[in-house]
């Protein structure tokens, strides 16, 4: 093999990679910025060099580099259409979750894509073995290209090129691979510049309630908000009687302004648990649970536990998601109730633990409380994907969603009645983590709010309900002001 051949192949790969990457949405018009061209060239060169160092075959290295870029672009475009966000640097964490629970993700990949992914995973090691070149020179050339590409990438001043996060805008000016790389660099820089742990918070109040229950309800949204996208007859919009009644009993109710659509539960969960606004988190905001271990002193259970509440976390699913198995005890939850507490057999239309079963478990925990108790529960029943069978798959999926939504509403009513009948002073907080994404039916829009209610029970004459729209972080502070008498945070 001639020494020049790997470098000629590299040039062709850079051009083909740029053409493929230019298909990433959102698109830009006109000639791409110089920074985007430089990032694409360096990232393509580094990846090509890695493959070449591994296999020693320039053509195979070029094919694999272009194929990986194509997979990245297709995946990002699919994600943008379903969740309203392109691929993010933190999405690599989902790879582990994909292997643990593939059904969460496979519904978003077309059948042809699933076949291609499986076929590619099988074909990759075969091609690397069959086309491996024993000659040493191509491997050395690949290693040199990899090192040169990485040095060039590392010389780029990431924090100057991307001072603030704006993923959709930055894909246009930096390209998809370039924005992923620089966002990762900026995220690591922010982590390095922050203290190892947040200082502890000393609560200034005492328990104001005997029982405090916070329900983070999966995909809970007002049907009217969702069906506004469709030409539906208003008379067909399902009624949620428990939510309607809860809003008349609530001290506060309204819309929770969540940032995610169809996913990113952890953003809402982080805001409510830790009280930090996403606008203050920088690049951490895309997946705040990745660094939440530093913020445990700010969490609801850490603060309420110091004030005298016995804190319990309940989630009827795999606690490895978002590393809850480690994070929740570190936050101050003394008791963790996971999926092992819920005897459940998955069946068509009901793959997850029912919300009513969760309500009964919460009631049992509350009934056993010897002193002030705080219970934070994350539901699972209405987690997608929803069955989309038959000729009108999206409508079928939406009908399944609405059925589970009504079950969630019944759970809200059951918990309200249960808390009222205990004869204790209680507070019930209920909110949706995000709206559902149902391709072909419910698609991403700028309007992403979900309902929330804060219901005091056994406190005498209730105050007039206050309608107030909040962020998840503002709901955190509202909970503390309500549950800790004299809290001034």
C-alpha positions in Angstrom: 0.0 0.0 0.0 1.3 3.5 -0.9 1.9 5.8 2.0 -0.3 8.5 0.4 -3.4 6.3 0.1 -4.6 6.6 3.7 -4.4 10.4 3.5 -6.2 10.6 0.2 -8.9 8.4 1.7 -9.0 10.7 4.7 -9.7 13.7 2.5 -12.6 11.8 0.8 -13.9 10.8 4.2 -13.9 14.4 5.5 -15.9 15.5 2.4 -18.4 12.7 2.7 -18.7 13.1 6.4 -19.5 16.8 6.0 -22.1 16.1 3.4 -23.7 13.5 5.8 -23.5 15.8 8.8 -25.1 18.7 6.9 -28.4 16.7 6.9 -28.6 17.2 10.7 -31.6 19.3 11.7 -32.1 22.1 12.4 -30.4 23.1 9.1 -28.7 26.3 8.1 -28.7 28.0 4.7 -25.6 29.2 2.9 -22.0 28.2 3.4 -21.2 26.7 6.8 -19.2 28.7 9.3 -15.4 28.2 9.4 -15.6 26.8 12.9 -18.1 24.1 11.9 -15.8 23.1 9.0 -12.8 22.9 11.3 -14.6 20.8 13.9 -16.0 18.5 11.3 -12.5 18.0 9.8 -10.8 17.3 13.2 -13.5 15.0 14.5 -13.7 13.1 11.2 -9.9 12.8 11.1 -9.7 11.6 14.7 -12.4 9.0 14.2 -10.9 7.9 10.9 -7.5 7.6 12.5 -8.9 5.4 15.3 -10.5 3.0 12.9 -7.4 2.9 10.7 -5.2 2.2 13.8 -7.5 -0.6 14.7 -8.0 -2.3 11.3 -5.2 -1.0 9.1 -7.6 -0.8 6.1 -8.2 2.8 4.8 -11.4 2.0 2.9 -13.0 0.2 5.8 -11.9 3.1 8.1 -13.6 5.5 5.8 -16.8 3.4 5.5 -17.1 3.0 9.3 -16.4 6.7 10.0 -19.1 7.8 7.5 -21.5 5.2 8.7 -21.1 6.3 12.4 -21.7 9.9 11.4 -24.8 8.9 9.5 -26.2 7.0 12.5 -25.6 10.0 14.7 -27.4 12.3 12.3 -30.4 10.0 11.8 -30.7 9.4 15.6 -30.6 13.1 16.3 -33.2 13.9 13.7 -35.5 11.2 15.0 -35.0 12.5 18.6 -35.7 16.1 17.4 -39.0 15.0 15.8 -40.2 13.0 18.8 -38.8 15.0 21.8 -38.2 18.4 20.4 -34.4 18.3 21.1 -31.5 17.1 19.0 -28.9 14.7 20.3 -27.1 15.9 23.4 -23.7 15.0 24.8 -25.4 13.5 27.9 -27.4 11.1 25.8 -24.6 8.7 25.8 -25.7 7.8 29.4 -28.9 6.4 27.8 -26.8 3.7 26.1 -26.6 1.8 29.4 -30.4 2.3 30.0 -31.0 1.1 26.4 -29.3 -2.2 27.2 -31.2 -2.6 30.5 -34.6 -1.6 29.2 -34.7 -1.4 25.4 -38.5 -1.1 25.2 -38.2 2.5 26.4 -36.3 3.4 23.3 -37.1 0.9 20.5 -40.5 2.4 19.8 -38.8 5.6 18.4 -36.6 3.7 15.9 -38.3 2.6 12.6 -38.2 -1.1 11.8 -35.6 -0.6 9.1 -33.5 1.3 11.6 -33.7 -1.5 14.2 -32.7 -4.0 11.5 -29.8 -1.8 10.5 -28.6 -1.4 14.1 -28.7 -5.1 14.9 -27.1 -5.9 11.5 -24.4 -3.3 12.1 -23.6 -4.7 15.5 -23.2 -8.2 14.1 -21.3 -7.0 11.0 -18.8 -4.7 12.7 -16.6 -7.3 14.4 -16.8 -9.6 11.4 -15.5 -6.8 9.1 -12.8 -5.8 11.5 -11.5 -9.4 11.5 -12.0 -10.1 7.7 -10.4 -6.9 6.5 -7.7 -6.6 9.1 -4.3 -5.6 7.6 -1.2 -7.0 9.3 1.1 -4.4 7.7 2.3 -2.0 10.4 2.5 1.2 8.4 -1.3 1.9 8.1 -1.8 1.3 11.8 1.0 3.8 12.6 -0.5 6.3 10.2 -4.0 5.9 11.9 -2.5 6.4 15.3 -0.8 9.6 14.2 -4.0 10.9 12.7 -5.9 10.1 15.9 -3.3 11.9 18.0 -3.2 14.9 15.7 -7.0 15.2 15.6 -7.3 15.0 19.4 -4.6 17.6 19.9 -6.3 19.9 17.4 -9.7 19.4 19.2 -8.2 20.0 22.6 -6.6 23.2 21.4 -10.0 24.7 20.6 -11.1 27.1 23.4 -14.4 25.4 24.1 -15.8 27.9 26.7 -15.1 30.8 24.3 -16.7 29.1 21.3 -19.8 28.0 23.4 -20.1 30.5 26.4 -23.8 29.5 27.0 -25.8 26.4 26.1 -28.2 26.7 23.1 -28.2 23.3 21.5 -30.4 23.9 18.5 -28.7 27.1 17.5 -25.2 25.7 18.0 -25.9 22.7 15.7 -26.3 25.3 12.9 -23.0 27.1 13.6 -20.9 24.2 15.0 -22.5 21.1 13.4 -23.9 18.2 15.3 -20.6 16.3 16.1 -18.9 19.6 16.9 -21.6 20.8 19.3 -21.7 17.4 21.1 -17.9 17.6 21.6 -17.8 21.2 22.8 -20.8 20.8 25.0 -19.1 17.9 26.7 -15.9 20.0 27.2 -17.9 22.9 28.6 -19.8 20.5 30.9 -16.6 19.1 32.3 -15.2 22.6 32.7 -18.2 23.7 34.8 -17.9 20.6 37.0 -14.2 21.4 37.6 -14.9 25.0 38.5 -17.6 24.1 41.0 -17.1 23.0 44.6 -17.2 19.3 45.4 -20.4 19.6 47.4 -23.1 22.2 48.2 -22.9 23.5 51.8 -25.6 22.0 54.1 -28.8 23.9 54.7 -30.0 24.4 58.2 -33.8 24.5 58.3 -35.2 27.5 60.1 -38.6 25.9 60.8 -40.2 22.8 62.4 -42.6 20.3 60.9 -45.9 21.9 60.0 -47.6 18.7 59.0 -47.9 15.1 60.2 -47.8 13.7 56.7 -46.4 15.3 53.5 -46.9 13.3 50.2 -45.4 14.5 46.9 -46.4 12.6 43.8 -44.4 13.0 40.6 -46.8 11.6 38.1 -45.5 10.1 34.8 -46.7 11.9 31.7 -49.6 13.6 33.5 -51.0 16.4 31.5 -54.4 18.1 30.9 -56.1 16.3 28.0 -57.4 19.7 26.7 -53.8 21.0 26.4 -52.8 17.9 24.4 -55.9 17.7 22.2 -55.6 21.4 21.3 -53.1 20.2 18.7 -55.7 18.1 17.0 -59.1 18.8 15.5 -61.0 17.1 18.4 -64.6 17.7 19.4 -64.3 19.4 22.8 -67.1 17.2 24.1 -64.8 14.2 23.6 -62.1 15.5 25.9 -61.8 13.2 28.9 -62.7 14.6 32.2 -60.3 14.4 35.2 -62.7 14.8 38.1 -60.1 14.3 40.8 -57.9 17.0 39.4 -60.8 19.3 39.0 -61.8 18.7 42.7 -58.2 19.0 43.8 -57.9 22.5 42.3 -60.9 23.6 44.4 -59.3 22.2 47.5 -55.7 23.4 46.8 -53.9 26.2 48.5 -51.9 26.6 45.2 -52.5 25.1 41.8 -51.6 25.9 38.2 -49.1 25.0 35.5 -45.7 23.6 36.1 -43.2 25.0 33.5 -41.1 21.9 32.7 -38.5 22.0 30.0 -38.7 18.4 28.7 -41.2 16.9 26.3 -41.9 13.2 26.3 -38.8 12.4 28.3 -36.2 13.9 30.6 -38.1 13.1 33.8 -34.9 13.8 35.8 -35.0 17.6 34.9 -38.4 18.1 36.6 -37.4 15.7 39.4 -34.2 17.5 40.0 -35.9 20.9 40.1 -38.5 19.8 42.6 -36.1 17.8 44.8 -33.1 20.2 44.8 -34.7 23.6 44.1 -32.2 24.8 41.5 -33.4 26.7 38.4 -32.2 25.2 35.1 -31.1 28.7 34.0 -28.5 28.6 36.8 -27.2 25.1 35.9 -25.5 26.0 32.6 -24.6 22.8 30.7 -25.6 20.7 33.7 -29.2 21.5 33.0 -29.5 18.9 30.2 -29.1 16.1 32.7 -28.7 17.5 36.2 -28.8 14.0 37.8 -25.3 13.3 36.4 -23.9 15.7 39.0 -26.7 15.7 41.6 -24.5 13.8 44.0 -22.8 17.2 44.8 -26.1 18.8 45.6 -27.6 16.4 48.1 -27.5 18.9 50.9 -30.0 21.1 49.0 -32.6 18.3 48.6 -36.0 18.2 50.2 -35.2 15.1 52.3 -31.9 16.6 53.5 -33.6 19.8 54.7 -36.9 18.2 55.9 -35.1 15.3 57.5 -33.1 17.8 59.7 -36.3 19.4 60.7 -37.7 16.2 62.0 -39.5 14.4 59.1 -38.9 10.7 58.4 -38.3 10.6 54.7 -39.3 7.8 52.3 -38.8 7.5 48.5 -41.1 5.2 46.6 -40.7 4.2 42.9 -42.2 1.0 41.5 -39.5 0.4 39.0 -35.8 -0.2 38.5 -33.9 2.1 40.8 -30.8 2.0 38.7 -32.4 4.5 36.3 -30.7 7.9 36.9 -28.7 6.1 39.7 -31.6 6.6 42.1 -30.5 3.6 44.1 -27.4 5.5 45.2 -28.6 9.1 44.9 -31.8 8.9 47.0 -30.2 7.5 50.1 -27.4 10.1 49.7 -30.1 12.8 49.6 -31.4 11.9 53.0 -34.2 9.4 52.3 -34.1 7.0 55.2 -36.4 4.4 53.5 -36.4 3.4 49.9 -39.3 1.4 48.4 -38.5 -0.1 45.0 -40.1 -2.4 42.5 -39.7 -5.4 44.8 -42.5 -4.1 47.0 -45.0 -4.3 44.2 -46.0 -7.8 43.0 -46.9 -7.1 39.4 -47.2 -9.2 36.3 -46.8 -7.3 33.0 -49.7 -7.7 30.7 -50.8 -6.1 27.4 -51.7 -2.5 28.0 -50.4 -2.5 31.5 -46.6 -3.3 31.5 -45.9 -1.2 34.6 -47.1 -1.1 38.2 -50.6 0.5 38.4 -50.9 3.9 40.0 -53.7 2.6 42.3 -51.2 0.0 43.6 -48.8 2.7 44.3 -51.5 4.7 46.1 -52.1 1.8 48.4 -48.4 1.4 49.2 -48.2 5.1 50.0 -51.2 4.9 52.2 -49.6 1.9 54.1 -46.3 3.9 54.6 -48.2 6.9 55.8 -50.4 4.8 58.2 -47.2 3.4 59.8 -45.6 6.7 60.5 -44.9 7.4 64.1 -44.0 11.0 63.7 -43.8 13.6 60.9 -43.4 11.8 57.6 -42.3 12.9 54.1 -43.1 10.6 51.2 -41.8 11.3 47.7 -43.2 8.9 45.0 -42.5 8.6 41.3 -45.2 6.8 39.3 -44.7 4.4 36.3 -48.1 3.3 35.0 -48.3 5.9 32.2 -44.8 5.6 30.9 -44.5 5.1 27.2 -44.4 3.6 24.7 -48.2 3.0 24.4 -49.5 0.2 22.2 -49.9 1.5 18.6 -51.6 -1.4 16.9 -54.2 -1.4 14.1 -54.6 0.8 11.1 -54.7 4.0 13.1 -51.7 3.4 15.4 -51.2 6.9 16.8 -54.9 7.2 17.8 -54.7 3.8 19.4 -51.6 4.8 21.4 -53.3 8.1 22.4 -56.4 6.2 23.6 -54.2 3.9 25.8 -52.5 7.0 27.2 -55.8 8.6 28.1 -56.9 5.4 29.9 -53.8 5.4 32.0 -54.2 9.2 32.5 -57.6 8.6 34.1 -56.1 5.9 36.3 -53.6 8.6 37.5 -56.5 10.9 38.2 -58.2 8.2 40.3 -54.9 7.8 42.2 -55.0 11.5 43.0 -58.6 11.2 44.3 -57.8 8.1 46.3 -54.8 9.8 48.0 -56.8 12.9 48.7 -59.5 10.9 50.4 -57.0 8.6 52.2 -55.2 11.6 53.6 -58.4 13.2 54.7 -59.6 10.1 56.5 -56.4 9.7 58.5 -57.3 12.4 61.0 -53.9 13.9 60.6 -52.7 17.3 59.4 -51.4 16.5 55.9 -50.2 18.0 52.6 -50.5 16.4 49.2 -48.5 17.8 46.3 -49.2 16.3 42.9 -47.6 17.2 39.5 -46.9 15.9 36.1 -43.2 15.4 35.1 -43.7 16.1 31.3 -46.2 15.8 28.5 -46.3 12.6 26.5 -44.8 12.2 23.1 -46.9 10.1 20.7 -45.5 10.3 17.1 -48.3 11.2 14.7 -50.5 12.5 17.4 -48.8 14.5 20.1 -45.7 16.2 18.9 -43.3 18.7 20.5 -44.5 22.3 20.9 -43.1 25.3 22.9 -46.1 24.8 25.3 -44.9 22.0 27.6 -46.5 22.8 31.0 -48.1 20.2 33.2 -50.6 20.6 36.1 -49.7 20.8 39.7 -51.8 21.0 42.9 -50.8 21.6 46.6 -53.6 20.3 48.8 -53.6 20.9 52.6 -55.8 18.5 54.6 -56.9 18.8 58.2 -55.8 22.4 58.7 -59.2 24.0 59.5 -60.8 26.5 57.1 -58.9 26.3 53.8 -57.7 29.4 52.2 -59.0 30.4 48.8 -57.1 28.5 46.0 -54.3 30.5 44.5 -53.6 29.9 40.8 -49.9 30.4 40.3 -47.7 29.1 37.5 -44.3 27.8 38.8 -41.1 26.2 37.7 -40.1 22.9 39.4 -37.5 24.8 41.5 -40.2 27.2 42.7 -42.4 24.3 43.6 -39.5 23.0 45.8 -39.4 26.2 47.8 -43.2 26.3 48.0 -43.2 22.9 49.5 -40.6 23.9 52.1 -42.5 27.1 53.0 -45.6 25.0 53.6 -44.1 22.1 55.4 -41.6 23.9 57.7 -43.2 26.5 59.9 -41.1 29.6 59.9 -39.0 28.5 56.8 -37.6 31.6 55.2 -35.8 30.0 52.2 
